[in-house]
Amino acid sequence: MAKQMTEMLKGTLEGIVLAILAVGPAYGYEITARLREQGFADIVEGTVYALLVRIEQRGFVDVTKAPSEKGPPRKVYSLNAAGAEYLNEFWKSWSFLAERLEALRLEGK
């Protein structure tokens, strides 16, 4: 099941991270911690940081720097209007797929 979960996450992790940022601004480690709190224990920080670079390049987030108690300033990511629009489309797609999958699951019982 782990391989199947990994493959499914590849297609949805971007939307999941944007959903976390819809709650409020966060930095990379904080996002990873929130993912782990939600049960995504196998997600490593490197995966999250690479995804943050991609969503920043795509213009879905605004980035500010905040002082850190240890080391250099942290990059804090905030969902912007383009990101909110993309997240809205993600939820529409998710709902469409979830409804169809549930119907197929029930049909097969």
Helices and strands as residue ranges (DSSP letters): H 2-23, E 26-27, H 28-37, H 45-57, E 61-66, E 74-79, H 81-107
